[in-house]
Amino acid sequence: MSPAGCPHVNSFKVDNWKQNLRVIYQCFVWSGSAETRKRKAKSCICHMCGAHLNRLHSCLYCVFFACFAKKHIHEHAKSKRHNLAIDLLYGGIYCFMCQDYIYDKDMEQIAKEEQRKAWKIQGIGEKYSTWEPTKRELELLRHNPKRRRITSNCTIGLRGLITLGNIIFHELAIVQVRVCARVCVCVCARVCFYIHTDDNGKKANNPNHCNCIIDQIFTGGLQSDVTCQVCHGVSTTIDPFWDISLDLPGSSTPFWPLSPGGDGSALNGESHTTGATTLTDCLRRFTRPEHLGSSAKIKCSGCHSYQESTKQLTMKKLPIVACFHLKRFEHSAKLRRKITTYVSFPLELDMTPFMASSKESRMNGQYQQTVEPFNNDNKYSLFAVVNHQGTLESGHYTTFIRQHKDQWFKCDDAIITKASIKDVLDSEGYLLFYHKQFLEYE
């Protein structure tokens, strides 16, 4: 859809289109009075299959009701060349030519006016008010034998998100991670930038000391040790991080070998028997010593001269929620592509091998597993996975989220469906979210 908006609404804006649209909102969308709600309940069924659900939409040209999920409304639009339909639950208007929900200033104004009227009829006003059951309603609930029972397939409490026009789908997926997974965090990581930025667009001096909820949950400490190859003096710096970006095999950056003389031992329950790259492989590569070379000499405070050195990154402090970003989009002078390498990731993750405190247990980048089995401070559990389908130029983001232990759901914009653990672990993976199994309190 062009920045100017949907060009196909003009075919609808003829004669009494405003009044017709108001009637649709009054009778079939907002339904302010008890009479209109009864009419909506009786008449709003799919004219093809008779269903009430499946994201029912109404054609704006002939008030034809049909399912969106089963694409019955799509069939009607194609056969009748009626390009616009309205979502009877949320009031959004869909264009079948643009293949997206659209925004039109005039239509939006009518929708808001009719919604306010409906709220006024119901005594709600313009502000949200809580619902309390009446005595009559409580009595009906006590005696009604057909109560809704929550089962393993139930999606009560989960809410999909409707996309309107050209929004950032990646951010929409993150919103679903942080809302649906019931993690008490801000809805968008972009907020972190404005917490840490002043009015002039300059970054704050001490983002490390911010007490905002994003810092409290997502901030960790990354330790960088630069070792002089002559005197072996070490220069250490610690910087905050909010996510960890990991290179993948298949990129232009060499990935293998992870460490000389690696014995292929399993870490975090992952093994190399299948030949698949694992999240542990990526973390081992991220924390291995890197020789900076003669072209990047650093002035050593011990030698008082420029010397070759090695650099190694480790985790000084772990965040409550760890976000791992798999670098699937490669942008370089020669290449612009998406990397589709499959990366195996575990349900439970132990970050102890990648801590600064475990560095002395490393030999040539190889972690020697001598950790006490009862040390749970660095153990994490997977709770959300964001995936990207498509190419570098275009695509779609979906999210797997864990609601309860071993109960997973797939969020695909407004559609939420039950998912299996296998579905989650077999997915390609773009952003992986883990939370600490044991929280620390000060």
C-alpha positions in Angstrom: 0.0 0.0 0.0 1.4 3.4 -0.9 2.1 6.1 1.7 -0.9 8.0 0.4 -3.2 5.2 1.5 -5.4 2.7 -0.2 -6.4 3.9 -3.7 -9.4 1.5 -3.8 -11.6 3.1 -1.2 -12.8 5.7 -3.8 -14.9 3.1 -5.5 -16.9 2.8 -2.2 -17.2 6.5 -1.5 -20.2 7.2 -3.7 -23.8 8.3 -3.0 -24.7 7.7 0.7 -21.5 5.8 1.6 -21.1 7.6 5.0 -24.6 6.7 6.2 -24.2 3.1 4.9 -20.9 2.7 6.8 -22.5 4.2 10.0 -25.3 1.6 9.8 -22.8 -1.2 9.5 -20.9 0.0 12.6 -24.1 0.6 14.5 -25.7 -2.7 13.8 -22.9 -5.2 13.2 -19.7 -4.0 14.8 -20.1 -1.8 17.9 -23.8 -2.7 18.6 -24.5 -0.3 21.4 -28.0 -1.3 22.3 -29.3 -4.7 23.5 -31.5 -4.9 20.4 -28.6 -4.5 18.0 -26.5 -7.0 19.9 -29.3 -9.6 19.6 -29.6 -8.8 15.9 -25.8 -9.2 15.5 -25.8 -12.5 17.3 -28.6 -13.9 15.1 -27.7 -12.5 11.7 -23.9 -12.4 11.7 -23.0 -15.8 10.5 -21.0 -16.9 7.5 -23.3 -17.1 4.5 -21.2 -20.0 3.1 -20.6 -22.3 6.1 -22.9 -20.9 8.8 -20.1 -20.3 11.3 -20.1 -17.5 13.8 -16.4 -17.4 14.4 -13.3 -17.6 12.1 -12.9 -13.8 12.0 -16.2 -12.9 10.4 -16.1 -10.0 7.9 -18.9 -8.2 6.1 -18.6 -7.0 2.5 -19.0 -3.2 2.4 -20.9 -3.3 -0.9 -23.6 -5.8 -0.3 -23.4 -6.6 3.5 -22.4 -10.2 2.8 -21.1 -12.0 5.9 -18.3 -14.6 5.5 -15.3 -16.1 7.2 -11.9 -14.5 6.8 -9.9 -17.5 8.3 -11.5 -19.9 5.8 -11.2 -17.3 3.0 -14.9 -17.4 2.3 -15.0 -13.6 2.2 -12.0 -13.7 -0.2 -14.0 -15.9 -2.6 -16.9 -13.5 -2.4 -14.7 -10.5 -3.1 -13.1 -12.2 -6.1 -16.4 -13.3 -7.6 -18.3 -10.0 -7.1 -15.2 -7.7 -7.4 -16.1 -6.2 -4.1 -12.7 -5.1 -2.8 -13.5 -3.9 0.8 -14.8 -5.7 3.8 -15.0 -4.9 7.5 -14.0 -7.0 10.5 -17.1 -7.4 12.6 -15.1 -7.8 15.8 -12.5 -5.1 15.7 -14.0 -2.8 13.0 -10.9 -2.8 10.8 -11.4 -2.4 7.0 -9.6 -4.9 4.7 -8.8 -4.3 1.1 -8.5 -7.4 -1.0 -6.5 -5.6 -3.7 -3.9 -4.3 -1.2 -4.2 -7.6 0.7 -4.0 -5.7 4.0 -6.0 -3.8 6.6 -6.1 -0.1 5.5 -6.3 3.3 7.2 -8.6 5.9 5.8 -9.1 9.2 7.7 -12.8 9.6 6.8 -13.7 6.0 7.6 -11.7 6.1 10.8 -13.6 9.2 12.0 -16.9 7.4 11.4 -15.7 4.3 13.3 -14.7 6.4 16.3 -17.9 8.4 16.3 -20.1 5.3 16.2 -17.9 3.6 18.9 -18.4 6.6 21.2 -22.2 6.5 20.6 -22.2 2.8 21.4 -20.2 3.3 24.6 -22.6 6.1 25.6 -25.6 3.8 25.1 -24.0 1.2 27.2 -23.1 3.7 29.9 -19.4 3.3 29.5 -18.4 6.7 28.2 -15.1 7.3 26.5 -13.0 5.6 29.2 -12.7 1.9 29.8 -14.6 0.6 32.8 -14.3 -2.7 34.5 -17.1 -5.3 34.2 -18.8 -6.6 37.3 -21.4 -9.3 37.0 -25.0 -8.5 38.2 -26.8 -10.7 40.8 -28.9 -12.1 37.9 -25.8 -13.0 35.9 -24.2 -14.7 38.9 -27.3 -16.7 39.5 -27.3 -17.8 35.8 -23.7 -18.9 36.1 -24.4 -21.0 39.1 -27.2 -22.9 37.5 -26.0 -23.1 34.0 -24.6 -26.6 33.4 -22.9 -25.7 30.1 -20.0 -23.7 31.5 -16.9 -23.2 29.5 -14.2 -25.6 30.7 -10.5 -24.6 30.2 -8.7 -27.4 28.4 -5.2 -27.9 27.1 -6.2 -26.4 23.8 -7.9 -23.3 25.3 -6.6 -19.9 24.2 -8.5 -17.9 26.8 -6.4 -14.9 27.9 -4.4 -14.8 24.6 -5.1 -12.0 22.2 -3.9 -11.6 18.6 -2.9 -8.3 17.1 -4.5 -6.8 14.0 -2.0 -5.2 11.5 -3.1 -1.9 10.0 -1.1 -0.9 6.9 2.7 -0.7 6.7 3.7 -1.2 10.3 6.9 -2.8 11.5 6.0 -6.5 11.7 9.2 -7.3 13.7 8.1 -5.0 16.4 4.6 -6.5 16.4 6.1 -9.9 17.0 8.1 -8.5 19.9 4.9 -7.0 21.4 3.3 -10.5 21.3 6.4 -12.0 23.0 6.1 -9.5 25.8 2.3 -9.3 26.2 1.2 -12.9 25.5 4.1 -14.5 27.5 2.9 -12.4 30.5 6.4 -11.0 31.1 6.1 -7.7 33.0 8.1 -5.5 30.6 7.5 -2.6 28.3 5.7 -3.5 25.0 8.5 -2.4 22.7 12.3 -2.5 22.9 12.4 0.8 21.1 11.3 2.5 24.3 14.7 1.7 25.7 16.3 4.1 23.3 14.0 7.0 24.6 14.7 6.1 28.2 18.4 6.5 27.5 18.1 9.5 25.1 17.6 13.1 26.0 15.4 15.7 24.2 18.2 16.6 21.8 18.7 13.0 20.6 21.9 12.6 22.6 22.4 9.4 24.5 22.5 9.6 28.3 25.8 9.4 30.0 25.0 6.5 32.4 22.5 4.1 30.8 23.9 1.4 33.0 22.4 3.0 36.1 18.9 3.5 34.8 16.2 1.9 37.0 13.6 1.5 34.2 11.9 -1.8 33.8 13.7 -2.6 30.6 17.1 -2.2 32.2 16.1 -4.2 35.3 15.0 -7.1 33.2 17.1 -7.1 29.9 20.4 -5.5 30.9 23.5 -7.7 31.4 27.2 -6.9 31.7 29.6 -8.0 28.9 33.2 -8.3 29.8 36.0 -7.6 27.3 39.5 -8.9 28.1 42.3 -7.7 25.8 45.5 -9.6 26.4 48.9 -8.4 25.2 50.8 -11.1 23.3 54.2 -9.9 24.7 53.7 -9.2 28.4 50.4 -11.0 28.7 48.9 -8.0 30.5 45.1 -7.9 30.5 43.0 -4.8 30.0 39.4 -5.4 31.1 36.2 -3.3 30.3 32.6 -4.1 31.1 29.8 -2.7 29.0 26.0 -3.1 29.3 24.1 -5.2 26.7 20.4 -5.8 26.0 20.8 -8.6 23.6 23.5 -10.9 22.2 24.0 -11.0 18.4 25.4 -14.3 17.2 27.1 -15.1 13.9 25.9 -18.2 11.9 27.5 -20.7 9.6 26.9 -19.7 6.0 27.8 -16.0 6.5 30.8 -14.4 5.0 32.4 -14.5 8.4 34.3 -17.8 9.1 32.5 -19.8 11.7 34.4 -23.1 12.1 36.4 -24.4 13.9 35.0 -23.2 17.2 38.1 -24.1 19.1 41.3 -26.1 18.4 41.1 -29.7 19.5 37.4 -29.6 20.4 36.2 -33.0 21.6 32.6 -32.5 20.5 31.3 -33.0 24.0 27.7 -32.1 24.6 26.7 -28.9 26.4 23.2 -27.8 27.5 21.9 -31.1 26.3 23.0 -30.5 22.8 25.2 -32.8 20.8 26.8 -32.7 17.3 25.6 -36.2 16.3 23.2 -34.7 13.8 25.7 -32.3 12.4 23.4 -29.3 13.1 24.8 -26.1 14.5 23.6 -25.4 18.0 23.0 -22.3 20.1 25.8 -23.4 22.3 28.1 -23.5 19.2 27.2 -19.9 18.5 27.8 -18.9 22.1 31.2 -20.7 22.2 32.2 -18.8 19.1 31.0 -15.5 20.6 33.1 -16.1 23.7 36.3 -17.6 22.1 39.6 -15.7 22.2 40.1 -13.7 18.9 43.5 -12.7 17.7 43.3 -9.1 16.6 46.2 -9.3 14.2 49.0 -7.0 13.2 46.7 -4.5 11.6 44.9 -3.8 14.8 47.6 -3.4 17.4 46.6 -1.8 20.7 48.9 0.2 23.0 49.7 -2.0 26.0 49.8 -0.2 29.4 52.5 -2.7 30.5 54.8 -2.6 27.5 54.0 1.1 26.8 54.0 0.4 23.1 51.7 -1.0 20.4 51.5 -4.8 20.5 49.4 -7.5 19.0 46.7 -8.8 21.3 43.8 -11.2 21.7 40.3 -10.2 22.7 37.8 -12.4 24.5 34.2 -11.6 25.4 32.5 -13.2 28.4 29.4 -12.6 30.5 30.1 -10.6 33.7 26.5 -10.2 34.7 23.5 -12.1 33.3 20.1 -10.4 32.7 16.8 -11.7 34.0 15.6 -12.2 30.4 18.3 -13.0 27.8 17.6 -12.3 24.2 19.7 -14.0 21.6 19.7 -12.5 18.1 20.7 -14.9 15.3 22.2 -12.8 12.6 20.2 -14.0 9.6 20.4 -10.8 7.6 23.8 -10.2 6.1 24.6 -6.7 4.8 28.0 -6.1 3.4 29.7 -4.4 0.5 29.3 -7.5 -1.7 26.4 -9.4 -0.1 22.9 -8.7 0.9 21.1 -11.9 1.7 19.2 -13.9 4.3 21.0 -16.8 6.0 18.6 -19.8 6.5 21.1 -22.1 8.4 19.2 -24.2 10.9 20.3 -23.6 14.5 19.3 -26.1 17.2 18.3 -24.4 20.5 17.4 -26.0 23.9 14.5 -25.6 26.2 16.9 -25.3 29.1 20.1 -23.3 28.8 23.1 -23.1 31.2 25.1 -20.0 30.7 27.9 -21.0 33.2 30.4 -22.0 30.5 30.2 -18.4 29.1 30.7 -16.5 32.3 33.8 -14.4 33.1 34.1 -16.5 36.3 34.5 -19.6 34.2 37.3 -18.2 32.0 40.0 -19.8 34.0 38.4 -23.1 33.2 39.0 -22.5 29.5 42.0 -23.8 27.6 42.3 -22.5 24.0 38.6 -21.6 24.0 37.6 -25.1 25.1 35.4 -25.1 28.2 36.2 -27.8 30.7 33.0 -28.7 32.4 33.8 -28.6 36.2 30.7 -26.8 37.3 28.8 -28.0 40.4 25.6 -29.7 39.4 23.5 -27.7 42.0 24.6 -24.3 40.7 21.4 -22.9 39.2 22.2 -19.2 39.2 23.0 -19.2 35.5 20.2 -21.5 34.2 17.5 -20.3 31.8 14.3 -21.6 30.3 13.0 -20.8 26.8 9.8 -18.9 26.7 9.5 -17.3 23.3 10.9 -17.6 19.7 10.4 -15.1 16.9 10.7 -16.4 13.4 11.0 -14.7 10.0 9.5 -16.2 6.8 10.5 -14.7 3.5 13.5 -12.9 1.9 15.7 -10.0 2.8 13.4 -7.6 0.9 10.1 -8.9 2.2 8.7 -11.3 4.7 6.5 -12.0 7.7 7.2 -12.4 11.4 5.5 -15.0 13.7 6.0 -15.8 17.3 6.0 -18.9 19.5 5.2 -18.1 23.1 5.0 -20.3 26.2 1.9 -19.7 28.3 2.5 -22.5 30.9 5.1 -25.2 31.3 5.2 -27.1 28.0 2.1 -25.3 26.7 3.0 -23.3 23.6 1.1 -21.1 21.2 1.9 -19.7 17.8 1.0 -16.0 17.2 0.5 -15.1 13.6 -0.8 -11.5 13.8 -4.4 -11.8 14.9 -4.5 -15.7 14.7 -3.3 -17.7 17.7 -3.1 -21.5 17.5 -1.9 -24.3 19.7 1.7 -25.4 19.0 3.8 -28.4 20.0 7.3 -28.3 21.5 8.5 -29.9 18.3 7.0 -27.1 16.3 9.0 -24.6 18.4 12.3 -26.5 18.4 12.1 -27.3 14.6 11.5 -23.6 13.7 14.3 -21.6 12.1 14.7 -19.2 14.9 15.5 -15.5 14.6 15.2 -14.1 18.2 15.3 -16.5 21.2 14.1 -15.3 24.6 15.1 -17.1 27.8 14.3 -16.2 31.4 16.2 -17.1 34.5 14.9 -20.1 36.3 15.8 -18.6 39.7 15.5 -14.9 40.3 17.9 -13.0 42.5 16.7 -10.4 45.0 18.7 -7.6 46.5 
